Every structure is written in structure tokens, then in C-alpha cells.
């Protein structure tokens, strides 16, 4: 009799705990967006949930907002660019795929490297300017990972019938953690698990910062390129396949990370070399921007660890312009 009473008591406690957890979860679901806001409030204007579960979110078409004094406006296709023109036959069309670096986070649209590149291609010196000048379509979306970028290329980019694809690769691209946009716009799920995941992510971030501060090589960028090595290889193979199927050249343009002590050797040179090998192995073009940006004090060319200043974007555009004018570039 005593054992039955004990069992009933344990069952009652278990049911009470389950009910409490369920009610707590319902409350979290009700307030999920208040508890997990986007990185900046303006993101709810500039971005929206995508019907494509792979993309998760996308930029809101024909909208405008301002973040920290910088104006962000999108065209009717939902990208930070002028309205995409219907380029006549014979005009080279460059497609820029990337994340917040290529989108021009923190600088006016006219200072972003895709915009500056188009200007250089249109008004370059007489020896290197192309006629008729190419059109540059900027399809970069802040926070996108390589997986999202490939999906965007397949669903939207190729429909523009580009002549060439410039792939802006940043060393955080293998990761699906993007600062909060995917987290905010993703479909509802168990919020208690989300809280646990967020806590783990924050802990990982703190550990990575400690590793950087103590000059340990195995930091965040090393970690994600090891963790997602097979996925990254498959993604580059997919890009190579797209290039073969469409006949459209794809060039991987790697932006550097400047979270290291100036004067020391670049701690992520091995990652750049790995990306170069993946690009070359899949017959993709490759350009490393560290050779140019690394010559300047990082405070002049970068706003933070990843995002270029106006000067940084111009240097990037000039370097890409020179690359396109070389052996791998346009036929003039």
C-alpha cells in the first residue's frame, strides 16, 4: 500500500512538472519575438520571413530605413541596389553574391564595393574600361551563410542570366549563426531548447573571444571551418557544378578578418589557402583581398573585424576591377 502511495505521489509530481513546463513553453511561444529580438529594431522593416525554408528570411522589397545614420533602401526585387535594368544583348552582367560585407553594411550604398566596381567598369581609364560597360547586380543579403547564398543563386540569381558571378566569401560563411536574423525569422520551435541553444552560443562566443585574447589558434573561424569542412567542400563542388552547367564563370573573392594584432602574421592564412584550394579544385576563380587590405592599418579599411569602411570598399572594388581586367577577366 505504501509503495502504491509513493508511486502515485511521484506520478503527481511528474505530471505537475510537465504541466508547469508546458505552460512555461506556451508563454515563451506567445512572447518569442519579444524575448529574441533581431540585432537592431530596424531589421523588422528591412527584412521579412521568406517563404523558402532554406533562405529563412529575405530583404523586404521597395522599403527604406536608417540604421545608425546610414540609409538602407531596397529595390523592387528586394536587394540593396538600384532597380535591376534589363541589360541589352552583348552587355556583360555581373552578379554579386554575398552577405553584409558585399551588401555594404555601415556605409552608404554608393560606397559599397559592387556599386564602386560598376562605376570603375563604366568610367575606368581608356585602356581598361569596357564598352558597353557591364552592369553589376548586387544580390548580397546580410547574415546569409554559404548555404543560403547558393539557394539564392539557384532560385533568383541565375534567372537574371549573368555573364559572371562574383562570390564574396567571408570567413564566417560556413556558420548558420548570423547575429540573430535567422534566429528571429525562423519557424517556431520549442523555445526552451532555443534558450539552451542561445546560452550555448553565447558561451561559445565568450570562449572564442578568450581564445583570441590569449592568441590561441583554434578560434571561431578555425572551429567552423573544421566543423563544416565536409559541407563546405560539397558547397564548392556545387558551385563548380553550376559553373559547368551554365557556362557562367564564378569567382571566389575572400575578404579578410582583422581581429588580430597588427604586425603579427595573419592567423587565418591557412583558411584562405584552403578556400583557394577548393576554388581551384572546382575550376572556380579565386581572389584574396588580404594582399591589398592587409597593407593598410585596419582602422582605415575596416569598421570592425569584418566590415569595410568606405576606403576599404573602394580598395576592394579597385582590386576586383584589376582582377577582371586580367587574364581571368573579361574579354575586351
QUIRAHU-V740512 format. One record per backbone hydrogen bond with DSSP energy under -0.5 kcal/mol. CO is the residue of the C=O (numbers start at 1). NH is the residue of the N-H. Records with the same first field share a line. If there is no record, write none. Layout:
CO = NH + NH
This chain:
1 = 5
2 = 6
3 = 7
4 = 8
5 = 9
6 = 10
7 = 11
8 = 12
9 = 13
10 = 14
11 = 15
12 = 16
13 = 17
14 = 18
15 = 19
16 = 20
17 = 21
18 = 22
19 = 23
20 = 24
21 = 25
22 = 26
23 = 27
24 = 28
25 = 29
26 = 30
27 = 31
29 = 32
31 = 34 + 35
32 = 36
40 = 43
41 = 44
42 = 45 + 46
43 = 47
46 = 60
48 = 58
51 = 53
52 = 56
55 = 57
56 = 50
58 = 48
60 = 63
63 = 74
65 = 72
67 = 70
70 = 67
72 = 65
75 = 62 + 78
79 = 75 + 81
85 = 87
88 = 91
92 = 94 + 135
93 = 163 + 164
94 = 96 + 137
95 = 97 + 166
96 = 139
97 = 168
98 = 141
99 = 103
100 = 104 + 105
101 = 104
104 = 107
108 = 111 + 112
109 = 112
112 = 116
113 = 117
114 = 118
115 = 119
116 = 120
117 = 121
118 = 122
119 = 123
120 = 124
121 = 130
125 = 128 + 129
135 = 94 + 137
136 = 138
137 = 96 + 139
141 = 144
145 = 149
146 = 150
147 = 151
148 = 152
149 = 153
150 = 154
151 = 155
152 = 156 + 157
153 = 158
156 = 160
157 = 160
158 = 161
163 = 249
164 = 95
165 = 167 + 251
166 = 97 + 168
167 = 169 + 253
168 = 170
169 = 255
170 = 173
172 = 175
173 = 146
176 = 178
180 = 184
181 = 185
182 = 186
190 = 194
191 = 195
192 = 196
193 = 197
194 = 198
195 = 199
196 = 200
197 = 201
198 = 202
199 = 203
200 = 204
201 = 205
202 = 206
203 = 207
204 = 208
205 = 209
206 = 210
207 = 211
208 = 212
209 = 213
210 = 214
211 = 216
212 = 215
217 = 219
219 = 223
220 = 224
221 = 225
222 = 226
223 = 227
224 = 228
226 = 229
228 = 232
229 = 233
230 = 234
231 = 235
232 = 236
233 = 237
234 = 238
235 = 239
236 = 240
237 = 241
238 = 242
239 = 243
240 = 244
241 = 245
242 = 246
243 = 247
247 = 249
249 = 165
250 = 285
251 = 167 + 253
252 = 254 + 287
253 = 169
254 = 289
258 = 260
261 = 264
266 = 269
268 = 272
269 = 273
270 = 274
271 = 275
272 = 276
273 = 277
274 = 278
275 = 279
276 = 280
277 = 281
278 = 282
279 = 282 + 284
280 = 283
285 = 252
287 = 254 + 289
288 = 291
289 = 292 + 293
290 = 294
292 = 295
293 = 296
297 = 300 + 301
298 = 302
301 = 309
305 = 258
307 = 303 + 304
309 = 313
310 = 314
311 = 315
312 = 316
313 = 317
314 = 318
315 = 319
316 = 320
317 = 321
318 = 322
319 = 323
320 = 324
321 = 325
323 = 326
324 = 330
326 = 329
330 = 332
